[in-house]
Amino acid sequence: MMAVDKKHIKKTILRSENPDPVDIHVGSRLRMRRNLVGLSQEQLGKSLGLTFQQIQKYERGINRMGSSRLFQVAKTLSVPVAYFFEEMPEAMGNSSQPGFAEEGQSTIEGAPGEHQSDYDILRRRETLELIRAYYRIQDTKQRRKVYELIRSMSDEE
């Protein structure tokens, strides 16, 4: 009779579970940044030496990125590694004890609330295309005028 490899069984059990919410969040931030930069999954994959299917799995949270891969992705997309953990719902990152950064900090005035859908708005293709078009305006004065026009047309001040 063959000996049972406990490590193999444990890995098989872990793979059959649903993706971890943190991996899903990191993947959605990866997708958002990739779209914002204007890269396809295939283009990003080639720059990292991966297939587009691997990028898809990262974006869906199916595959977990190791620290070296996350560092490589962050460098390729010109963001700090911390970018992938920004705006993570508090329930995901909750620990029993707050760290130094969480103690006694107040919210930034005018920042979107925890339960608002600004995060969802930022993930929409229309928003990403608008941001890309905005930053393609070379003349900073013209870009500022576009910004002021949009602000004047919105309900916010």
C-alpha positions in Angstrom: 0.0 0.0 0.0 1.2 3.6 -0.8 2.0 6.0 1.9 -0.3 9.0 2.0 1.4 12.4 1.5 -0.3 14.7 4.0 1.1 17.9 2.3 -0.4 16.8 -1.0 -3.8 16.2 0.6 -3.7 19.6 2.4 -2.9 21.4 -0.9 -5.7 19.6 -2.7 -8.2 20.5 0.0 -7.1 24.2 0.0 -7.4 24.4 -3.8 -10.9 23.1 -3.8 -12.1 26.0 -1.5 -13.3 29.3 -2.8 -10.7 32.0 -3.5 -9.7 34.0 -0.5 -11.4 37.5 -0.4 -8.0 39.2 -0.1 -6.8 37.4 -3.3 -10.0 38.6 -5.0 -9.4 42.2 -3.9 -5.8 42.1 -5.0 -6.9 40.7 -8.3 -9.5 43.4 -8.8 -6.9 46.1 -8.1 -4.6 44.4 -10.6 -7.4 44.5 -13.2 -8.2 48.1 -12.5 -4.6 49.2 -12.8 -3.9 47.2 -15.9 -7.0 48.8 -17.6 -6.0 52.2 -16.4 -2.5 51.8 -17.9 -4.1 50.5 -21.1 -2.6 47.0 -21.2 -4.4 43.8 -22.3 -4.0 40.7 -20.2 -1.8 39.3 -23.0 0.5 42.4 -23.0 0.9 42.3 -19.2 1.5 38.6 -19.3 4.3 38.9 -21.9 6.0 41.6 -19.9 6.0 39.3 -16.9 6.8 36.1 -18.7 3.3 34.7 -18.1 0.3 33.7 -20.2 -2.8 35.8 -20.4 -4.6 32.9 -18.6 -2.3 33.3 -15.6 -3.1 37.0 -15.5 -6.8 36.1 -15.7 -6.5 33.7 -12.7 -4.7 36.4 -10.7 -7.3 39.0 -11.5 -10.1 36.6 -10.4 -8.3 35.7 -7.3 -8.2 32.0 -8.3 -4.4 32.0 -8.2 -2.6 33.7 -5.3 0.4 35.8 -6.1 3.6 35.3 -4.1 5.5 38.3 -2.8 8.1 38.2 -5.5 5.4 38.1 -8.3 3.4 40.9 -6.6 6.5 43.0 -6.4 7.2 42.3 -10.1 3.6 43.2 -11.1 3.7 46.4 -9.0 7.0 47.4 -10.7 5.6 46.7 -14.2 2.5 48.7 -13.5 4.4 51.5 -11.8 2.6 51.3 -8.4 3.8 50.5 -4.9 2.9 47.0 -3.7 0.6 48.7 -1.1 -1.6 49.8 -4.0 -3.0 46.3 -4.3 -4.2 46.4 -0.7 -5.7 49.9 -0.7 -9.5 50.3 -0.2 -9.7 46.7 1.1 -12.9 46.3 3.1 -12.2 46.5 6.8 -13.7 43.1 7.5 -11.0 41.5 5.4 -8.0 43.1 7.1 -9.4 43.0 10.6 -7.0 41.7 13.2 -7.6 41.4 16.9 -5.2 44.3 17.7 -4.9 47.5 15.7 -1.4 48.4 14.4 0.2 51.8 14.9 -1.3 53.1 11.6 -4.9 52.3 12.8 -4.7 53.8 16.2 -6.3 57.3 16.7 -6.5 58.3 13.1 -9.4 60.4 11.8 -10.8 60.2 8.3 -9.8 62.7 5.7 -12.4 65.4 5.1 -14.3 64.9 1.9 -13.1 61.4 1.4 -15.7 58.8 0.3 -17.3 56.9 3.1 -16.7 53.2 3.8 -20.0 52.1 2.3 -20.1 54.3 -0.8 -19.7 53.0 -4.2 -16.9 55.2 -5.4 -14.7 52.1 -5.6 -17.2 50.5 -8.0 -17.2 53.7 -10.1 -13.4 53.6 -10.4 -13.6 50.1 -11.8 -15.9 50.9 -14.7 -14.4 51.0 -18.2 -16.0 54.4 -18.9 -14.2 55.9 -15.9 -10.9 54.4 -16.9 -11.2 55.6 -20.5 -12.1 59.1 -19.2 -9.0 59.2 -17.0 -6.8 57.9 -19.8 -8.1 60.5 -22.2 -7.8 63.3 -19.6 -4.1 62.5 -19.0 -3.4 62.4 -22.8 -4.1 66.1 -22.9 -0.6 67.4 -23.1 -1.2 71.1 -22.3 -1.6 71.4 -18.5 -3.6 74.6 -18.8 -6.1 72.9 -21.2 -6.3 69.8 -18.9 -7.0 72.1 -16.0 -9.8 73.7 -18.0 -11.4 70.3 -18.7 -11.2 69.5 -15.0 -12.9 72.8 -14.1 -15.6 72.2 -16.7 -16.4 68.8 -15.3 -16.4 70.1 -11.8 -18.8 72.9 -12.8 -21.1 70.5 -14.5 -21.3 68.2 -11.4 -23.5 68.7 -8.4 -20.4 68.8 -6.1 -18.5 71.9 -5.2 
